[in-house]
């Protein structure tokens, strides 16, 4: 199946559209109020899309980076294979600077560099080999997402998720939200309802997960991040929290619910011995001290007018880590495209390196 066919078959919603040599992405800064696609013609366009958060989600970042360069390479003329190789290697190094702590991005860049080195040594067309490799990554990401699933012998369940891990964060279908999408597939849906957190300060849940769930017509309810414990206490039919590689593990443990991490193996950094070695990216403090959104009156008039409002007093210091590290002992299971990994009796750590 081609990369484009794999995408089309995966979900109603596509954040990334590719048809050689054309790439366009859904501008997630405008969601959920407008669904507009941006043409990505060069690696510089891809770099900007990643830095500005027009595209986000670890798998999607890697795919957009790879395909932005594929779009550029497809329209370049190279005199020699070495010239093409040098050009692509330089652009990949440049794309690596867009999100310096994104594991998927560096995994993709490493694989792409290896692919074009093989093509150079084999005296093949380096440019064509690169585009083929980037397209293969797109198809693989969609296939991996569809392989991440759960099976439960129950009638109806409710689940909770956090952040955005669906089609908007990947090449299609999604990881944690992909599991939820699969659980809801008719006519044998076992999913009764989804609760999802707002995900402050960037509101990926309130903006993006809400958008996806409405698009898929999955019954769902938005809750404040700080209300999750109250929700779990009041509704024992919520059986699990399903996230991409995220938090809420402490409250899940306290309330006796499963905490399931769903992510492709490309999100797993086998070079890091434990979570203590993970570098956490710090984002702009203004994401906490200010709120950005579209003016209600402009939406009613059919226009998009974006404004930024000050929330905290001027001069307030803010710390804004982009993610957290979940202690391994709080994780019930890790779901990848290769299967479900559950710790052995009495174990406190996962030995994923021996399993992948």
C-alpha positions in Angstrom: 0.0 0.0 0.0 1.3 3.4 -0.9 1.9 6.1 1.7 -1.1 8.1 0.4 -3.4 5.0 0.4 -2.4 4.1 3.9 -3.3 7.6 5.1 -6.6 7.7 3.3 -7.7 4.4 4.8 -6.7 5.3 8.3 -9.2 8.0 9.5 -11.6 10.8 8.5 -9.1 13.4 9.8 -5.7 14.0 8.2 -3.3 16.5 9.7 -0.7 15.6 7.0 -1.5 15.3 3.2 1.2 14.0 0.9 1.1 13.3 -2.8 4.5 13.5 -4.3 5.9 16.1 -4.5 3.2 18.1 -2.7 2.9 18.3 1.1 0.3 20.2 3.0 -0.5 20.2 6.8 -3.5 21.2 8.8 -2.6 24.5 10.6 -3.3 23.4 14.2 -2.9 27.0 15.5 -6.3 27.8 14.0 -8.0 24.7 15.5 -10.8 24.1 16.5 -12.3 27.2 14.8 -10.9 26.8 11.3 -9.6 23.8 9.3 -7.0 25.3 6.9 -4.1 23.5 5.2 -0.7 25.1 4.6 1.5 24.2 1.7 4.9 23.0 2.8 7.4 23.3 -0.1 10.8 23.3 1.6 12.6 22.1 4.7 12.5 25.7 5.9 8.7 25.6 5.7 8.8 22.4 7.7 11.2 23.8 10.3 8.9 26.8 10.8 5.8 24.6 11.0 7.4 22.6 13.8 8.8 25.5 15.8 5.6 27.5 15.5 3.5 24.5 16.6 1.5 24.6 13.3 2.2 20.9 13.6 2.8 19.1 16.8 2.9 15.6 18.3 6.1 13.6 18.3 5.2 11.2 15.4 3.8 14.1 13.3 6.9 16.2 13.9 9.2 13.5 12.5 6.9 12.9 9.5 6.5 16.6 8.6 10.3 17.1 8.9 11.0 14.1 6.6 8.3 15.0 4.0 9.2 18.7 3.9 12.6 17.8 2.7 11.1 15.2 0.4 9.0 18.0 -1.2 12.1 20.2 -1.6 14.3 17.4 -2.9 11.7 16.3 -5.5 11.9 19.7 -7.2 15.8 20.0 -7.1 18.2 19.1 -9.8 21.5 17.6 -8.7 24.6 17.1 -10.9 26.0 14.2 -8.9 24.9 11.7 -6.3 27.5 13.2 -3.9 25.9 16.7 -4.4 22.5 15.3 -3.5 23.9 13.5 -0.5 25.6 16.6 0.9 22.5 18.7 0.3 20.2 16.2 2.1 22.6 15.6 5.0 22.8 19.4 5.6 19.1 19.9 5.5 18.5 17.0 7.9 20.9 18.5 10.4 19.0 21.8 10.1 15.6 20.1 10.7 17.1 18.5 13.8 17.2 22.0 15.4 13.4 22.4 15.2 12.7 20.4 18.3 15.9 19.4 20.0 14.3 17.1 22.5 12.0 15.2 20.1 13.0 11.5 20.2 10.9 10.6 17.1 12.5 13.3 15.1 16.1 12.2 15.8 15.1 8.6 15.2 13.7 9.5 11.8 16.7 11.6 10.9 19.1 8.8 11.8 17.2 6.3 9.6 17.0 8.7 6.7 20.7 9.4 6.9 21.4 5.7 6.9 19.1 5.2 3.9 20.8 7.8 1.7 24.3 6.6 2.7 23.3 3.1 1.5 22.0 4.6 -1.8 25.2 6.6 -2.3 27.4 3.5 -1.7 25.3 1.5 -4.1 25.5 4.3 -6.7 21.7 4.7 -6.8 19.8 7.9 -7.3 20.2 9.5 -3.8 17.4 12.0 -4.2 14.9 9.3 -5.3 16.1 7.0 -2.5 15.5 9.8 0.1 11.9 10.5 -1.1 11.1 6.8 -1.1 12.5 6.5 2.5 10.4 9.5 3.7 7.3 8.1 2.1 7.9 4.7 3.7 8.1 6.4 7.1 4.7 7.9 6.5 3.1 4.6 5.6 4.9 2.9 8.6 3.6 5.5 11.0 0.0 5.0 10.0 0.4 1.2 10.1 2.1 1.3 13.5 -0.7 3.5 14.9 -3.3 1.1 13.6 -1.4 -1.8 15.3 -1.6 -0.1 18.7 -4.8 -1.5 20.2 -6.5 -3.0 23.2 -9.0 -5.9 23.5 -11.3 -6.2 26.5 -14.0 -8.8 27.1 -16.5 -6.4 28.6 -19.7 -4.9 27.4 -19.3 -1.1 27.7 -16.4 1.0 29.1 -15.5 4.6 29.8 -12.0 5.9 29.5 -10.1 9.1 30.2 -7.3 10.6 28.0 -5.0 13.6 28.2 -3.4 15.9 25.7 -3.8 15.1 22.0 -2.5 11.8 20.6 -4.8 11.3 17.6 -4.7 11.9 13.9 -3.5 15.5 14.5 -0.4 14.3 16.3 0.6 11.5 13.9 0.5 10.7 10.2 -3.0 9.3 10.8 -5.3 7.3 13.2 -3.3 8.2 16.3 -1.7 6.4 19.3 -3.7 6.7 22.5 -6.6 8.4 20.8 -6.2 5.7 18.1 -7.0 3.1 20.7 -10.0 5.1 21.7 -11.0 5.4 18.0 -10.6 1.6 17.6 -12.7 0.9 20.7 -15.5 3.0 19.3 -15.5 1.4 15.9 -19.0 0.3 15.0 -21.0 -2.0 14.9 -19.3 -3.6 17.9 -18.3 -0.6 19.8 -17.5 -1.3 23.5 -16.7 2.4 24.3 -19.5 4.2 26.0 -17.8 7.6 26.7 -14.5 9.4 26.7 -13.4 12.1 29.2 -10.5 14.3 28.2 -8.5 16.9 30.1 -8.1 20.5 28.9 -4.2 20.1 29.0 -3.1 23.5 30.3 -1.3 25.6 29.4 -1.4 24.9 25.6 -4.9 23.4 25.7 -4.2 20.5 23.3 -7.1 18.7 24.9 -9.7 21.5 24.8 -8.7 22.6 21.3 -7.4 19.5 19.5 -8.8 16.4 21.1 -12.2 18.0 21.3 -11.9 18.7 17.6 -11.0 15.1 16.8 -13.7 13.6 19.0 -16.4 15.8 17.5 -15.2 15.0 14.0 -15.4 11.2 14.7 -18.8 11.7 16.6 -17.4 9.9 19.7 -19.4 10.7 22.9 -17.1 12.8 25.0 -16.8 15.3 27.8 -14.1 17.9 28.5 -13.0 18.2 32.1 -10.6 20.6 33.9 -7.2 19.0 34.5 -7.6 19.6 38.2 -10.9 17.8 38.3 -9.6 14.4 37.2 -9.4 13.0 40.7 -12.9 14.1 41.5 -14.1 12.5 38.2 -12.5 9.2 39.0 -13.9 9.2 42.5 -17.4 9.9 41.3 -17.5 7.5 38.3 -16.1 4.0 39.0 -17.0 2.9 35.5 -14.0 4.7 34.0 -11.7 1.7 33.7 -8.5 3.3 32.4 -6.5 6.4 31.6 -4.9 6.1 28.1 -2.2 8.6 27.2 0.6 9.0 24.6 3.5 9.3 27.0 2.1 11.5 29.6 0.9 12.1 33.2 -2.1 11.5 35.6 -0.4 8.3 36.7 -0.5 9.3 40.4 -4.2 9.8 40.5 -4.8 6.6 38.5 -2.7 4.7 41.1 -4.6 6.2 44.0 -8.0 5.4 42.5 -7.0 1.9 41.4 -7.4 2.5 37.6 -5.2 1.2 34.8 -2.6 3.7 33.5 -1.8 2.8 29.9 0.9 4.4 27.8 0.4 4.1 24.0 3.2 5.1 21.8 5.2 3.8 18.8 8.6 2.3 19.4 10.2 5.3 17.7 9.1 7.3 20.8 11.2 5.0 23.0 14.8 6.2 23.5 16.8 3.1 24.2 19.9 5.1 24.8 18.5 6.5 28.0 18.9 4.2 31.1 15.9 5.7 33.0 13.6 8.7 33.0 16.2 10.6 35.0 18.2 11.0 31.8 15.5 12.5 29.7 16.0 16.2 28.8 12.7 18.1 29.3 12.2 21.0 26.9 11.2 24.3 28.5 8.7 26.4 26.5 7.9 30.1 26.4 6.7 31.3 29.9 4.1 33.5 28.1 2.1 30.3 27.4 1.3 30.3 31.2 1.1 34.0 32.0 -1.1 34.8 28.9 -3.9 33.2 27.1 -4.4 33.3 23.3 -7.6 32.7 21.5 -10.2 33.9 19.0 -12.6 36.7 19.8 -16.1 35.5 20.2 -17.7 38.4 18.3 -15.3 37.8 15.4 -16.3 34.1 15.3 -20.0 35.0 15.2 -19.2 37.3 12.3 -17.5 34.5 10.4 -14.0 36.0 10.9 -10.9 34.8 12.8 -9.5 37.5 15.0 -6.8 36.2 17.4 -6.0 38.1 20.6 -3.6 37.5 23.5 -4.8 38.3 27.0 -2.6 38.8 30.0 -3.6 36.5 32.9 -0.8 36.9 35.5 0.5 40.3 36.6 3.4 41.8 34.5 6.7 40.6 35.8 5.4 37.2 37.1 8.1 34.5 36.7 6.8 31.2 35.1 8.2 27.8 34.6 6.8 25.9 31.6 8.2 22.4 31.0 6.7 20.9 27.9 6.2 17.4 29.4 6.7 15.3 32.5 8.4 12.0 33.2 6.0 9.3 34.5 7.7 6.9 37.1 7.8 3.4 35.6 6.3 1.9 38.8 3.0 3.8 38.1 2.5 2.5 34.6 0.2 -0.5 34.1 1.1 -1.3 30.5 2.9 0.1 27.5 1.3 -0.5 24.2 3.3 -0.3 21.0 2.8 -1.5 17.4 4.8 -4.6 18.5 2.4 -5.6 21.3 1.4 -4.9 24.9 4.2 -4.9 27.5 3.3 -5.6 31.2 5.8 -5.7 34.0 6.4 -9.0 35.6 5.2 -9.8 39.1 7.1 -7.6 41.6 9.0 -5.7 38.9 9.4 -1.9 39.1 11.0 -1.2 35.7 10.3 -2.1 32.1 13.0 -3.9 30.1 11.8 -2.7 26.7 15.2 -2.9 25.1 15.0 -6.7 25.4 11.6 -6.8 23.8 11.8 -4.4 20.9 
